[in-house]
Amino acid sequence: MMGFYFGRTSLRQQGAATLLLTTLMISLMLIVVGRSALLSRYQLAEVQHEVERRQSFWLAEGELECLWTQERSRHAGESLPSACQQIEHQVQLVSPQDQQLTVTVGKTTLQKRYRLPLPDSAGAVKTSSRLILMKRASFAPDLARLHTDGRWQCIALRYKYDFYAPSVTTYHPEQLPYRLYAGLPSDSERCAGPYHSVGLPGKDAKSDYQHTPNLSPFRDLFGLAVRDWFQVMSNPQVGRIPQSLNETVNGPMRYQRAVELPHSQLNPECGSQIEDLIWHGKMIIWVYGGCVLSDLDIQRMNRAIQAKFPQQGIIVLIQDGLVGIESHHSLQGMLYQFISPQHANMVFQAWGDTALQAALIKSLAQAPLPNILPEQVSYFQLGAFYPAGGLVLDADRRFAVVQGRLDFHYRRDLLIQPLSLIRPAEWRGESWYEP
């Protein structure tokens, strides 16, 4: 009987142990399954979050690309439908040369900067010629960047060799009747002290009249080496004078290489021909040979510009010849005199064929540098004329003489649309699709 009793007890203990073990195993399995389910839910949430994050990222990237396409087209004077402006975004000018696109989708914010179609360096006037200003001159400057004191590095003139002036003055941006660049991140509208000259002789001017020994005006404007100038001249977007350079009025260029061009000559009809090309919709006009523009020429050109390109400007480049201006009006655009490397030693003997010779000889007699001959002068200006889009004198070491008091109100924005035909807006740094 006792053995039977102990046997039943042993069986009960074994059953209890088995039950306990089974319960423990089930508990452990429930814990494992529970943790696995919790981990799965966490992983699912993470995957969902990652999917949403990537969706936001690519939606923002797509919006950024769409905005970029619209902005680039706008600067080029084209128009596209506003189909991509359904997402929160901002277009901000962050420097005189750069704009920034900002797009926000959910918690994703993407920013990209792009370079406006503008010259590489600041300056209302850029000259590799030896510039002589016979009378006082004042300049609304171009803006380079913020100085350490929070004010602007104002640049009125860049010169490669030397320039002469009895008195130069640079305006503060706040003194102008218009803002140079709306939206710039600055609490100050003044030039920094080292970049602000007031009533100083040219030789004593501060850094707003900046000696730039490595100045390359052609590369600065067009983004190409000067040896590649024919590439710009033959561009289909460029209007060319005289008409004999072209197959038809607005057709392709007749010549395939620079060495095939005929000898350049003074063009007595250049003013009316420039006006005609403006009416034909040309924003960059390349004049091959010398050109003299009268006050009436400048007025007619401005009327055509205002009719064809409201709020925009043009670029007039005059190659391998003298440039003479007799006017008291500004030009709504840039004037660029260019002496190509192939004609680096040319002399300017055609002043006798213009109405400006007597005034030029009289000015040279009063010039601060003695014994300058008319044939050494590539550019002569009589009057208060100035090109609001900038003056570029790219006749290396030749003399440029301005006989007239200047009040030069520079507007760099006039160059954006015409220059975009040669060097469109482009991203700063990486392309938009790179992480």
ROPA-377669 format. One line per 5 residues: number of its first residue (from 1); their letters; for each residue x, y, z of C-alpha. Coordinates in Angstrom, 3 decimals, decimal comma. Each point is the difference from the previous one (the first is absolute). Example, Ala and Ser with C-alpha at 12.3 -4.5 7.8 and 13.67 -1.06 7.14 Angstrom:
REM residues 2
1> as> 12,300:-4,500:7,800  1,370:3,440:-0,660 .
This chain:
REM residues 435
1> mmgfy> 0,000:0,000:0,000  2,793:2,372:0,848  1,743:-0,634:-3,291  -3,207:0,676:-1,857  -0,461:3,260:1,875 .
6> fgrts> 3,445:1,201:-0,831  -0,501:-0,983:-3,614  -3,126:2,119:-0,310  1,837:2,909:1,611  2,851:-0,347:-2,445 .
11> lrqqg> -2,407:0,032:-2,927  -1,666:3,109:1,341  3,356:1,736:0,402  1,006:-0,972:-3,514  -3,298:1,363:-1,350 .
16> aatll> 0,421:3,222:1,901  3,542:0,376:-1,284  -1,158:-0,725:-3,533  -2,796:2,525:0,345  2,368:2,567:1,449 .
21> lttlm> 2,498:-0,638:-2,749  -2,703:0,224:-2,670  -1,302:3,250:1,511  3,512:1,387:0,102  0,635:-0,971:-3,591 .
26> islml> -3,312:1,508:-1,121  0,829:3,182:1,942  3,392:0,149:-1,620  -1,566:-0,558:-3,401  -2,552:2,730:0,679 .
31> ivvgr> 2,790:2,336:1,039  1,983:-0,817:-3,121  -3,067:0,330:-2,227  -1,015:3,209:1,741  3,429:1,510:-0,409 .
36> salls> 0,100:-1,137:-3,608  -3,388:1,573:-0,625  1,123:3,196:1,746  3,191:0,013:-2,063  -1,997:-0,611:-3,166 .
41> ryqla> -2,318:2,878:0,855  3,037:2,208:0,681  1,663:-1,082:-3,235  -3,229:0,597:-1,888  -0,253:3,480:1,500 .
46> evqhe> 3,631:0,653:-0,937  -0,576:-1,190:-3,552  -3,132:2,130:-0,222  1,906:3,009:1,331  2,856:-0,610:-2,460 .
51> verrq> -2,459:-0,319:-2,889  -1,653:3,278:1,011  3,392:1,672:0,413  1,169:-1,148:-3,430  -3,307:1,015:-1,545 .
56> sfwla> 0,365:3,467:1,517  3,615:0,166:-1,147  -0,723:-0,931:-3,601  -3,093:2,178:-0,117  2,134:2,916:1,194 .
61> egele> 2,720:-0,892:-2,538  -2,582:-0,081:-2,778  -1,377:3,357:1,079  3,525:1,386:0,162  0,707:-1,160:-3,549 .
66> clwtq> -3,295:1,451:-1,215  0,700:3,362:1,649  3,516:-0,035:-1,427  -1,366:-0,544:-3,505  -2,444:2,866:0,445 .
71> ersrh> 2,621:2,360:1,418  2,489:-0,785:-2,750  -2,680:0,561:-2,648  -1,076:3,257:1,652  3,537:1,382:-0,031 .
76> agesl> 0,227:-0,932:-3,677  -3,199:1,931:-0,746  -2,095:-3,126:-0,600  -3,245:-0,932:1,736  -1,163:-3,375:1,331 .
81> psacq> -3,263:-0,950:1,745  0,079:0,311:3,788  -0,871:-3,675:0,547  2,655:-0,629:2,644  -0,864:2,712:2,493 .
86> qiehq> -2,378:-2,048:2,183  2,613:-0,696:2,702  1,411:2,425:2,553  3,078:1,578:-1,557  2,129:3,144:-0,031 .
91> vqlvs> 2,232:1,680:-2,573  2,489:2,244:1,774  2,869:2,186:-1,155  2,856:-0,874:2,359  2,766:2,001:-1,676 .
96> pqdqq> 0,263:2,372:-2,963  0,794:-2,992:-2,213  -1,773:-2,964:1,610  -3,599:-0,996:0,625  -1,188:-2,802:2,256 .
101> ltvtv> -3,014:-2,284:-0,461  -1,531:-1,408:3,190  -2,702:-2,704:-0,042  -1,771:-1,474:3,069  -2,027:-3,240:-0,085 .
106> gkttl> -1,068:-1,267:3,414  3,142:-0,050:2,131  2,292:0,043:-3,053  1,578:3,320:-1,022  2,376:0,128:-2,984 .
111> qkryr> 2,050:2,974:-1,169  2,045:0,543:-3,131  1,835:3,070:-1,244  0,469:0,987:-3,598  2,078:2,600:-1,768 .
116> lplpd> -1,823:2,747:-1,860  1,025:0,771:-3,613  2,316:2,834:1,017  3,673:0,971:-0,349  2,434:-1,797:2,259 .
121> sagav> 1,218:3,104:1,818  -1,616:3,188:1,202  0,588:3,366:-1,650  -2,014:2,634:-1,862  3,003:0,670:-2,270 .
126> ktssr> 2,706:-2,532:-0,902  2,941:1,062:-2,062  3,223:-1,419:-1,361  0,344:3,317:-1,853  1,716:2,901:1,727 .
131> lilmk> -3,033:2,030:1,013  0,115:3,786:0,259  -3,009:1,777:1,512  0,391:3,689:-0,800  -2,651:1,229:2,459 .
136> rasfa> -1,540:-1,022:3,303  -1,766:-3,356:0,073  -2,518:-1,588:2,368  -1,005:-3,655:-0,024  -2,841:-2,099:1,312 .
141> pdlar> 2,201:-3,031:0,676  -0,327:-3,704:-0,476  -0,044:-2,067:3,211  2,561:-2,760:0,532  -0,641:-1,478:3,451 .
146> lhtdg> -0,509:1,042:3,595  3,037:1,440:1,750  0,993:-1,050:3,511  -1,900:2,969:1,452  -3,282:-1,138:-1,579 .
151> rwqci> 0,099:2,620:-2,733  0,608:-0,497:-3,692  3,147:-0,301:-2,040  -1,089:2,516:-2,629  1,850:-0,179:-3,331 .
156> alryk> -0,345:2,883:-2,430  2,938:-0,747:-2,305  2,510:-2,773:-0,675  3,113:0,945:-1,956  2,834:-2,193:-1,240 .
161> ydfya> 2,730:2,638:-0,370  -0,894:3,536:1,118  -2,732:2,619:-0,095  -0,075:3,766:0,461  -2,734:2,264:1,346 .
166> psvtt> -0,047:3,412:1,721  -2,701:-1,202:2,416  -1,986:-3,200:0,572  -2,930:-0,655:2,325  -1,883:-3,202:0,745 .
171> yhpeq> -3,617:0,047:1,126  -1,205:-2,040:2,952  -2,743:-2,419:-1,119  -2,406:1,835:2,311  0,585:3,226:-1,973 .
176> lpyrl> -1,445:-1,443:-3,199  -3,622:0,451:-1,137  -0,246:-3,784:-0,424  1,385:-3,008:1,855  2,834:-1,733:-1,801 .
181> yaglp> -1,034:-3,472:1,162  -3,313:-0,527:1,745  -0,019:-2,641:2,713  3,681:-0,062:0,882  0,695:-1,178:3,570 .
186> sdser> 1,441:3,225:1,343  -1,129:2,464:2,623  2,260:2,626:-1,520  -0,342:1,814:-3,294  3,380:1,673:0,161 .
191> cagpy> 3,467:-0,606:-1,412  2,751:-1,103:2,374  2,505:2,744:0,785  2,892:-1,475:-2,047  -2,368:-0,263:-2,991 .
196> hsvgl> -1,431:3,508:0,023  1,759:2,911:-1,713  -1,447:3,517:0,158  1,513:2,818:-2,064  3,425:-1,637:-0,242 .
201> pgkda> 2,464:0,281:-2,890  0,269:-3,244:-1,932  3,490:-0,685:1,349  -1,310:0,185:3,574  -3,203:-1,982:-0,502 .
206> ksdyq> -0,776:-2,841:2,385  -0,767:-3,637:-0,790  -3,264:0,861:-1,774  2,366:0,892:-2,893  1,851:-3,259:-0,089 .
211> htpnl> 3,257:-0,814:-1,714  -0,438:-3,511:-1,441  3,217:-1,032:-1,834  -1,446:-3,360:-1,091  -3,196:1,519:-1,395 .
216> spfrd> -1,316:-1,901:-3,027  -3,141:1,881:-1,060  -1,107:-2,496:-2,656  0,170:-3,026:2,310  -1,573:2,044:2,785 .
221> lfgla> -3,069:0,715:-2,125  -0,458:-3,030:-2,245  1,712:-2,711:2,051  2,307:-0,924:-2,902  3,687:0,581:-0,654 .
226> vrdwf> 0,626:3,001:-2,238  1,480:-2,287:-2,655  -3,490:-1,510:-0,389  -1,646:3,312:-0,924  -1,109:-1,258:-3,429 .
231> qvmsn> -2,159:-2,578:1,781  -2,084:2,845:1,447  -0,019:2,054:-3,211  -1,328:-2,951:-2,031  -2,649:-0,986:2,581 .
236> pqvgr> -3,454:-0,103:-1,683  -1,429:2,128:2,827  2,352:2,879:-0,861  -0,944:2,697:-2,493  2,938:1,025:-2,210 .
241> ipqsl> 0,898:3,212:-1,829  0,669:0,566:-2,874  -2,575:-2,132:-1,760  2,682:-1,379:-2,339  1,142:-2,244:2,884 .
246> netvn> -3,216:-2,037:-0,264  -1,506:-2,279:-2,601  -3,382:1,740:0,491  -1,371:2,754:2,241  -0,437:-2,274:3,035 .
251> gpmry> 1,761:-3,036:-1,443  3,214:-1,804:0,864  3,402:1,587:-0,264  1,661:-0,079:-3,392  3,457:-0,789:1,411 .
256> qrave> 1,113:-3,147:1,800  3,272:1,260:1,500  1,318:3,296:1,321  2,824:0,081:-2,559  -2,591:0,129:-2,803 .
261> lphsq> -1,464:3,317:1,160  0,591:3,011:-2,262  1,979:3,011:1,177  -1,966:2,001:2,577  -0,981:3,564:-0,955 .
266> lnpec> -1,736:3,008:1,529  -3,752:-0,426:-0,503  -1,777:3,364:-0,448  -3,432:-1,673:0,149  0,569:-2,037:3,173 .
271> gsqie> -2,508:1,965:2,111  -2,995:-0,641:-2,253  1,101:-3,599:-0,548  0,168:-0,641:3,753  -3,491:1,455:0,374 .
276> dliwh> -1,290:-2,232:-2,798  1,380:-3,145:1,683  -1,658:0,981:3,283  -3,335:0,198:-1,808  0,767:-3,477:-1,373 .
281> gkmii> 0,249:-1,259:3,608  3,779:-0,203:0,448  1,237:0,607:3,558  3,702:-0,546:-0,789  1,280:2,003:-2,967 .
286> wvygg> 3,521:-0,493:-1,349  1,311:2,873:-2,109  3,040:-0,933:-2,074  2,034:3,131:-0,674  0,027:3,521:1,428 .
291> cvlsd> -3,174:1,784:1,074  -0,949:3,580:0,932  -3,331:0,550:1,757  -1,782:3,360:0,178  -2,484:1,238:2,572 .
296> ldiqr> -2,843:-0,800:-2,422  1,360:-3,525:-0,498  -0,039:-0,625:3,761  -3,551:1,330:0,364  -1,309:-2,164:-2,843 .
301> mnrai> 1,735:-3,064:1,374  -1,574:0,597:3,417  -3,473:0,345:-1,507  0,437:-3,305:-1,805  1,287:-1,721:3,161 .
306> qakfp> -2,901:1,281:2,087  -2,482:-1,181:-2,616  1,526:-3,457:-0,542  1,495:-0,814:3,407  -1,805:1,900:2,800 .
311> qqgii> 2,077:0,106:3,193  2,875:-1,780:-1,777  3,170:1,140:-1,734  2,227:-0,949:-2,925  3,710:-0,617:-0,530 .
316> vliqd> 1,684:1,879:-2,849  3,519:-1,236:-0,765  2,149:1,916:-2,484  3,000:-1,938:-1,286  3,302:1,063:-1,552 .
321> glvgi> -0,700:3,650:-0,603  -0,232:3,364:1,721  -3,055:0,883:2,077  -1,266:3,569:0,134  -2,989:1,251:2,000 .
326> eshhs> -1,529:3,477:-0,064  -3,021:-0,062:2,277  -1,473:1,199:3,278  -2,370:-2,961:0,389  0,603:-3,353:1,660 .
331> lqgml> -0,348:-3,285:-1,874  -2,310:-2,697:1,365  2,624:-2,709:-0,132  3,726:-0,690:-0,173  2,561:1,410:-2,418 .
336> yqfis> 3,086:-2,149:-0,564  2,986:0,959:-2,134  2,028:-3,053:-0,974  3,347:-0,153:-1,760  0,626:-3,635:-0,903 .
341> pqhan> 3,404:-1,623:0,656  0,621:-0,157:-3,760  -0,141:3,827:-0,131  1,778:0,756:3,264  2,357:2,453:-1,734 .
346> mvfqa> -2,560:1,860:-2,076  0,049:3,805:-0,148  -3,098:2,157:-0,296  0,475:2,205:-3,032  -3,647:0,591:-0,914 .
351> wgdta> -0,666:2,871:2,429  0,475:2,353:-2,935  -3,084:-1,572:-1,601  -2,180:0,904:2,986  -1,460:3,228:1,345 .
356> lqaal> 1,835:-0,582:3,290  3,585:0,553:-1,134  0,208:3,691:0,948  -1,485:-0,622:3,466  2,365:-2,939:0,505 .
361> iksla> 3,102:2,024:-0,903  -1,119:2,784:2,355  -0,555:-2,480:2,851  3,417:-1,617:-0,520  1,631:3,424:0,275 .
366> qaplp> -1,563:0,325:3,482  0,580:-3,608:1,088  2,026:-0,759:3,148  2,332:-2,201:-2,075  2,031:1,849:-2,668 .
371> nilpe> 0,617:-0,925:-3,646  -2,925:-2,348:-0,531  -0,703:-0,341:-3,724  -3,540:-0,431:-1,391  0,916:-3,339:-1,554 .
376> qvsyf> 0,820:-1,293:3,510  -3,566:0,748:1,138  -2,454:-2,855:-0,471  -2,983:1,593:1,795  -1,097:3,637:0,164 .
381> qlgaf> -3,148:1,296:1,624  -1,382:3,525:-0,139  -2,825:0,668:2,440  -1,565:-1,562:3,098  -0,873:-3,292:-1,704 .
386> ypagg> 0,254:-3,246:1,968  -1,266:-3,551:-0,667  -2,129:-0,974:3,006  0,856:-3,692:-0,453  3,714:0,725:0,274 .
391> lvlda> 2,902:1,260:-2,096  2,756:-2,429:-1,015  3,113:1,355:-1,735  1,997:-2,993:-1,149  2,686:1,615:-2,152 .
396> drrfa> 3,149:-0,997:1,807  2,242:2,992:0,880  -1,763:2,327:-2,465  -1,416:3,288:1,281  -3,677:0,635:0,743 .
401> vvqgr> -0,924:3,658:0,507  -3,275:1,250:1,486  -0,617:3,726:-0,466  -3,082:0,659:2,074  -1,170:-0,089:3,604 .
406> ldfhy> -1,316:-3,475:0,862  -2,850:-0,966:2,295  0,098:-3,740:-0,631  -3,022:-1,901:1,376  0,868:-3,637:-0,460 .
411> rrdll> -2,666:-2,742:-0,151  1,394:-3,509:-0,181  -3,499:-1,506:-0,334  -0,154:1,306:-3,597  2,502:-2,721:-0,961 .
416> iqpls> -1,821:-3,072:1,334  -2,212:-0,743:-2,979  2,417:0,773:-2,854  2,928:-1,744:1,687  -2,119:-3,106:0,632 .
421> lirpa> 0,123:-0,566:-3,782  3,742:-0,720:0,317  0,450:-1,218:3,584  -3,298:-1,120:1,578  -0,637:-0,212:3,728 .
426> ewrge> 1,738:-3,024:1,533  0,071:-1,886:3,291  2,643:0,893:2,553  1,805:-3,173:1,059  -1,652:-3,379:-0,429 .
431> swyep> -2,865:-0,819:-2,337  -3,494:-0,076:1,500  -0,392:-3,778:0,057  3,112:-0,720:2,070  -0,583:-0,753:3,746 .
